[in-house]
Amino acid sequence: MKALRVALVLALLAGCASTDRKGGYYKDDGPGAKPPANIDGITDAAPRVEPLHKFANRPYSALGKNYTPLTSVQSFKQRGLASWYGKKFHGQKTASGELYDMYKMTAAHPTLPIPSYVRVTRVANGKSVVVRVNDRGPFHAQRVIDLSYVAAYKLGYIQAGSAEVTLEAIVPGQVRADAR
């Protein structure tokens, strides 16, 4: 029964995010009825040392593909397509057991440790945000990360639904090479 529930949750997460390639919101997703008035003032996640989740970092399968999450916070870089998820999943449990809040700076990644922090930079405009990874996904072949609604909003791709990004893991206490 537990395996069935996990499969159902993973199938739902596979449908996470975004919009179709033509723009506009995917099905009934979007910003919600009452987005915060200060959405532009929502700050990036603040990286800090946290213990890794006991269960969310174990190997798993989703939609016929096997994933082996990293088991330590370490240097990591990736480039690919980001999508986002909004009100459809707002208030539902994430892989970390926390409730998803589309107005917090969070993300889903298939293999980064939970929790961990990553700087996401949109290639087209150079804008970047720092998010806390607390969920698994996306499980679409071309996507590397699902961002919360507010993170995608800050990167400027809400209407497009997806955008090319670069990811760089943040190791708390470690200075970025380009910051020296």
Contacts in CASP RR format, 6 or more apart in sequence:
PFRMAT RR
TARGET T0000
AUTHOR 0000-0000-0000
METHOD contacts of the structure
MODEL  1
MKALRVALVLALLAGCASTDRKGGYYKDDGPGAKPPANIDGITDAAPRVE
PLHKFANRPYSALGKNYTPLTSVQSFKQRGLASWYGKKFHGQKTASGELY
DMYKMTAAHPTLPIPSYVRVTRVANGKSVVVRVNDRGPFHAQRVIDLSYV
AAYKLGYIQAGSAEVTLEAIVPGQVRADAR
6 60 0 8 1.000
10 62 0 8 1.000
10 63 0 8 1.000
10 136 0 8 1.000
10 139 0 8 1.000
11 63 0 8 1.000
12 89 0 8 1.000
13 62 0 8 1.000
13 89 0 8 1.000
13 108 0 8 1.000
13 135 0 8 1.000
13 136 0 8 1.000
13 137 0 8 1.000
13 138 0 8 1.000
13 139 0 8 1.000
14 62 0 8 1.000
14 63 0 8 1.000
14 137 0 8 1.000
14 138 0 8 1.000
14 139 0 8 1.000
14 140 0 8 1.000
15 139 0 8 1.000
15 140 0 8 1.000
16 83 0 8 1.000
16 85 0 8 1.000
16 88 0 8 1.000
16 89 0 8 1.000
16 108 0 8 1.000
16 137 0 8 1.000
16 138 0 8 1.000
16 146 0 8 1.000
17 26 0 8 1.000
17 29 0 8 1.000
17 83 0 8 1.000
17 84 0 8 1.000
17 85 0 8 1.000
17 86 0 8 1.000
17 138 0 8 1.000
17 143 0 8 1.000
17 146 0 8 1.000
17 161 0 8 1.000
17 162 0 8 1.000
18 26 0 8 1.000
18 29 0 8 1.000
18 83 0 8 1.000
18 84 0 8 1.000
18 85 0 8 1.000
18 146 0 8 1.000
18 152 0 8 1.000
18 161 0 8 1.000
18 162 0 8 1.000
19 25 0 8 1.000
19 26 0 8 1.000
19 29 0 8 1.000
19 158 0 8 1.000
19 159 0 8 1.000
19 160 0 8 1.000
19 161 0 8 1.000
19 162 0 8 1.000
20 26 0 8 1.000
20 161 0 8 1.000
21 161 0 8 1.000
21 162 0 8 1.000
23 159 0 8 1.000
23 160 0 8 1.000
23 161 0 8 1.000
24 159 0 8 1.000
24 161 0 8 1.000
26 161 0 8 1.000
27 88 0 8 1.000
28 87 0 8 1.000
28 88 0 8 1.000
29 85 0 8 1.000
29 86 0 8 1.000
29 87 0 8 1.000
29 88 0 8 1.000
30 86 0 8 1.000
30 87 0 8 1.000
30 88 0 8 1.000
30 149 0 8 1.000
30 158 0 8 1.000
31 86 0 8 1.000
31 87 0 8 1.000
31 102 0 8 1.000
31 149 0 8 1.000
31 153 0 8 1.000
31 158 0 8 1.000
32 86 0 8 1.000
32 87 0 8 1.000
32 90 0 8 1.000
32 102 0 8 1.000
35 103 0 8 1.000
36 42 0 8 1.000
36 103 0 8 1.000
39 103 0 8 1.000
39 150 0 8 1.000
39 153 0 8 1.000
40 154 0 8 1.000
42 103 0 8 1.000
42 104 0 8 1.000
42 105 0 8 1.000
42 150 0 8 1.000
42 154 0 8 1.000
43 105 0 8 1.000
44 105 0 8 1.000
44 129 0 8 1.000
44 130 0 8 1.000
44 131 0 8 1.000
45 104 0 8 1.000
45 105 0 8 1.000
45 106 0 8 1.000
45 117 0 8 1.000
45 130 0 8 1.000
45 131 0 8 1.000
45 132 0 8 1.000
46 130 0 8 1.000
47 117 0 8 1.000
47 130 0 8 1.000
47 170 0 8 1.000
47 172 0 8 1.000
47 173 0 8 1.000
48 172 0 8 1.000
49 172 0 8 1.000
49 173 0 8 1.000
50 115 0 8 1.000
52 71 0 8 1.000
52 72 0 8 1.000
52 73 0 8 1.000
52 113 0 8 1.000
52 114 0 8 1.000
52 115 0 8 1.000
53 95 0 8 1.000
53 96 0 8 1.000
53 114 0 8 1.000
53 115 0 8 1.000
56 69 0 8 1.000
56 95 0 8 1.000
56 96 0 8 1.000
56 97 0 8 1.000
56 114 0 8 1.000
56 136 0 8 1.000
57 69 0 8 1.000
57 70 0 8 1.000
57 71 0 8 1.000
57 113 0 8 1.000
57 114 0 8 1.000
58 69 0 8 1.000
59 66 0 8 1.000
59 67 0 8 1.000
59 68 0 8 1.000
59 69 0 8 1.000
60 66 0 8 1.000
60 67 0 8 1.000
60 69 0 8 1.000
60 136 0 8 1.000
61 67 0 8 1.000
62 110 0 8 1.000
62 136 0 8 1.000
62 137 0 8 1.000
62 139 0 8 1.000
63 139 0 8 1.000
65 139 0 8 1.000
67 110 0 8 1.000
67 111 0 8 1.000
67 136 0 8 1.000
68 111 0 8 1.000
69 110 0 8 1.000
69 111 0 8 1.000
69 112 0 8 1.000
69 113 0 8 1.000
69 114 0 8 1.000
70 76 0 8 1.000
70 111 0 8 1.000
70 112 0 8 1.000
70 113 0 8 1.000
70 116 0 8 1.000
71 113 0 8 1.000
72 113 0 8 1.000
73 113 0 8 1.000
73 116 0 8 1.000
73 169 0 8 1.000
73 171 0 8 1.000
73 172 0 8 1.000
74 169 0 8 1.000
74 171 0 8 1.000
75 169 0 8 1.000
75 171 0 8 1.000
76 112 0 8 1.000
76 118 0 8 1.000
76 167 0 8 1.000
76 168 0 8 1.000
76 169 0 8 1.000
77 166 0 8 1.000
77 167 0 8 1.000
77 168 0 8 1.000
77 169 0 8 1.000
78 144 0 8 1.000
78 166 0 8 1.000
78 167 0 8 1.000
79 123 0 8 1.000
79 144 0 8 1.000
79 164 0 8 1.000
79 165 0 8 1.000
79 166 0 8 1.000
79 167 0 8 1.000
80 142 0 8 1.000
80 143 0 8 1.000
80 144 0 8 1.000
80 164 0 8 1.000
80 165 0 8 1.000
80 166 0 8 1.000
80 167 0 8 1.000
81 142 0 8 1.000
81 143 0 8 1.000
81 144 0 8 1.000
81 162 0 8 1.000
81 163 0 8 1.000
81 164 0 8 1.000
81 165 0 8 1.000
82 120 0 8 1.000
82 122 0 8 1.000
82 143 0 8 1.000
82 144 0 8 1.000
82 145 0 8 1.000
82 146 0 8 1.000
82 147 0 8 1.000
82 152 0 8 1.000
82 155 0 8 1.000
82 157 0 8 1.000
82 162 0 8 1.000
82 163 0 8 1.000
82 164 0 8 1.000
82 165 0 8 1.000
83 138 0 8 1.000
83 140 0 8 1.000
83 143 0 8 1.000
83 145 0 8 1.000
83 146 0 8 1.000
83 147 0 8 1.000
83 152 0 8 1.000
83 161 0 8 1.000
83 162 0 8 1.000
84 146 0 8 1.000
84 147 0 8 1.000
84 148 0 8 1.000
84 149 0 8 1.000
84 151 0 8 1.000
84 152 0 8 1.000
84 157 0 8 1.000
84 158 0 8 1.000
84 161 0 8 1.000
84 162 0 8 1.000
85 100 0 8 1.000
85 102 0 8 1.000
85 108 0 8 1.000
85 146 0 8 1.000
85 147 0 8 1.000
85 148 0 8 1.000
85 149 0 8 1.000
86 102 0 8 1.000
86 148 0 8 1.000
86 149 0 8 1.000
87 102 0 8 1.000
87 149 0 8 1.000
89 100 0 8 1.000
89 102 0 8 1.000
90 100 0 8 1.000
90 101 0 8 1.000
90 102 0 8 1.000
91 99 0 8 1.000
91 100 0 8 1.000
91 101 0 8 1.000
92 99 0 8 1.000
92 100 0 8 1.000
93 99 0 8 1.000
93 100 0 8 1.000
94 100 0 8 1.000
94 106 0 8 1.000
94 108 0 8 1.000
94 134 0 8 1.000
94 135 0 8 1.000
95 108 0 8 1.000
95 114 0 8 1.000
95 134 0 8 1.000
95 135 0 8 1.000
95 136 0 8 1.000
96 114 0 8 1.000
96 115 0 8 1.000
96 134 0 8 1.000
96 135 0 8 1.000
97 134 0 8 1.000
98 134 0 8 1.000
100 106 0 8 1.000
100 135 0 8 1.000
100 148 0 8 1.000
101 148 0 8 1.000
102 148 0 8 1.000
102 149 0 8 1.000
102 150 0 8 1.000
103 148 0 8 1.000
103 149 0 8 1.000
103 150 0 8 1.000
104 132 0 8 1.000
104 148 0 8 1.000
104 150 0 8 1.000
105 129 0 8 1.000
105 130 0 8 1.000
105 131 0 8 1.000
105 132 0 8 1.000
105 148 0 8 1.000
105 150 0 8 1.000
105 151 0 8 1.000
106 131 0 8 1.000
106 132 0 8 1.000
106 133 0 8 1.000
106 134 0 8 1.000
106 135 0 8 1.000
106 147 0 8 1.000
106 148 0 8 1.000
106 151 0 8 1.000
107 118 0 8 1.000
107 120 0 8 1.000
107 131 0 8 1.000
107 132 0 8 1.000
107 133 0 8 1.000
107 134 0 8 1.000
107 135 0 8 1.000
107 145 0 8 1.000
107 146 0 8 1.000
107 147 0 8 1.000
107 148 0 8 1.000
107 151 0 8 1.000
108 133 0 8 1.000
108 134 0 8 1.000
108 135 0 8 1.000
108 136 0 8 1.000
108 137 0 8 1.000
108 138 0 8 1.000
108 145 0 8 1.000
108 146 0 8 1.000
109 118 0 8 1.000
109 133 0 8 1.000
109 135 0 8 1.000
109 136 0 8 1.000
109 137 0 8 1.000
109 144 0 8 1.000
109 145 0 8 1.000
109 146 0 8 1.000
109 167 0 8 1.000
110 136 0 8 1.000
110 137 0 8 1.000
110 138 0 8 1.000
110 139 0 8 1.000
112 118 0 8 1.000
112 133 0 8 1.000
112 169 0 8 1.000
113 133 0 8 1.000
114 133 0 8 1.000
114 134 0 8 1.000
114 135 0 8 1.000
114 136 0 8 1.000
115 132 0 8 1.000
115 133 0 8 1.000
115 134 0 8 1.000
116 132 0 8 1.000
116 133 0 8 1.000
116 169 0 8 1.000
116 170 0 8 1.000
117 130 0 8 1.000
117 131 0 8 1.000
117 132 0 8 1.000
117 133 0 8 1.000
117 169 0 8 1.000
117 170 0 8 1.000
117 172 0 8 1.000
118 130 0 8 1.000
118 131 0 8 1.000
118 133 0 8 1.000
118 145 0 8 1.000
118 167 0 8 1.000
118 168 0 8 1.000
118 169 0 8 1.000
118 170 0 8 1.000
119 128 0 8 1.000
119 129 0 8 1.000
119 130 0 8 1.000
119 167 0 8 1.000
119 168 0 8 1.000
119 170 0 8 1.000
120 128 0 8 1.000
120 129 0 8 1.000
120 130 0 8 1.000
120 131 0 8 1.000
120 145 0 8 1.000
120 147 0 8 1.000
120 151 0 8 1.000
120 155 0 8 1.000
120 165 0 8 1.000
120 166 0 8 1.000
120 167 0 8 1.000
121 127 0 8 1.000
121 128 0 8 1.000
121 165 0 8 1.000
121 166 0 8 1.000
121 168 0 8 1.000
122 128 0 8 1.000
122 155 0 8 1.000
122 156 0 8 1.000
122 157 0 8 1.000
122 163 0 8 1.000
122 164 0 8 1.000
122 165 0 8 1.000
123 163 0 8 1.000
123 164 0 8 1.000
123 165 0 8 1.000
123 166 0 8 1.000
124 163 0 8 1.000
124 164 0 8 1.000
125 155 0 8 1.000
125 156 0 8 1.000
127 154 0 8 1.000
127 155 0 8 1.000
127 156 0 8 1.000
128 155 0 8 1.000
129 147 0 8 1.000
129 151 0 8 1.000
129 154 0 8 1.000
129 155 0 8 1.000
130 170 0 8 1.000
131 147 0 8 1.000
131 148 0 8 1.000
131 151 0 8 1.000
135 146 0 8 1.000
137 146 0 8 1.000
138 144 0 8 1.000
138 145 0 8 1.000
138 146 0 8 1.000
143 162 0 8 1.000
144 165 0 8 1.000
144 167 0 8 1.000
145 165 0 8 1.000
145 167 0 8 1.000
147 155 0 8 1.000
149 158 0 8 1.000
152 158 0 8 1.000
152 161 0 8 1.000
152 163 0 8 1.000
155 163 0 8 1.000
155 165 0 8 1.000
156 163 0 8 1.000
157 163 0 8 1.000
168 176 0 8 1.000
170 176 0 8 1.000
END
